[in-house]
Amino acid sequence: MSPPHSAFFIPTPFPLMLKLLLSAFIGSGIGGTIRFFVSHFFASRSSLTSLASSAEEVSFFVLFPWHTFLVNIAGCFIIGLVYACVDHNIFSISPEMKTFLTVGICGGLTTFSTFSHESLLLFQSEHPFTALGYISLSLLLGVGAALLGHVIIK
């Protein structure tokens, strides 16, 4: 089986690489801006405690990072749609547009979308142990790195 596909695994002519980089740059600016507005939308809303009936539920609704969760899931959905449509010839898009939508918008919105897609590709290419290792290590090391950043700053 071949490795998960990416524009950066194959040699790319310099003019096309510049177009791909510009597509990623513009798309990530848009994706990051969307994430910023979603975060501020949730931060500006009153407490979600009215949705809960117990103190335990209050803690869940208030502490759960809804803004990050929603943009991560949205990014996963968008990247899944784009790759599925391209892979199944539902529509054809240029490498620049594919990069703009996936690496750019989804990458700026969240890197979780790319992580999820790569995990799916590993499962689909019959590499379940690699997929599970990738998922486990990404989660453990990602949370560990965030903790390390907090420890270093303290």
HELIX and SHEET records of a PDB file:
HELIX    1   1 PHE A   14  SER A   44  1                                  31    
HELIX    2   2 LEU A   48  LEU A   51  5                                   4    
HELIX    3   3 ALA A   55  LEU A   63  1                                   9    
HELIX    4   4 TRP A   66  ASP A   87  1                                  22    
HELIX    5   5 PRO A   95  THR A   99  1                                   5    
HELIX    6   6 PHE A  100  CYS A  106  3                                   7    
HELIX    7   7 GLY A  107  LEU A  109  1                                   3    
HELIX    8   8 PHE A  112  GLN A  124  1                                  13    
HELIX    9   9 PRO A  128  ILE A  153  1                                  26    
END                                                                             
